[in-house]
Amino acid sequence: MQEQEITALLAERREEGMDALLRHYGPLMRYVISGILQDPRDREECLSEAAMQVWEHIGQFSRQRGSWNVWLTAVARNTALNHARKNARHAGAEELTEHTAAGPSPEEEVVRREREQELLEALGRLLPEERLLFYRKYYYLQTTARIAAELGMTERAVEGKLYRLKRRLRKMLGGDQNG
């Protein structure tokens, strides 16, 4: 079944769409989730939550804004991160006090967005394999051991590449004046 058929079934709220989503894209979603959640029960619960997010928000997917796989992995990643945060809160919840900041100010949010855009542009100037390495480590939160095993490298080699990559990005972003 093609991506267009699956998205159409989901948009029509047909149960076959959910079955096809999990059959064809469940392994990809599990792969993304497994880098964030360690407990197999949490992973399965998160996969169900992510599939429901896709079901509920399929109208937000737009091919003009990005590919299906990118949108789907972002939904899976964000759902897993939310799940991990929820688990952390329940494990050792910190109480909010009157001194706890409510969030970033509008000015801080503008600066954060500008820096994020600069980072995306810098990432766009990297080689595809460098960009993939960055995303695996810092976006999908995969362990160095997992990346090394899947790329047929040593952990030390992965760490070295990541170190050099971060240094280059800092230089591109104007944060490293020494080289």
Beta strands, then each sheet from edge to edge (+ up, - down):
end
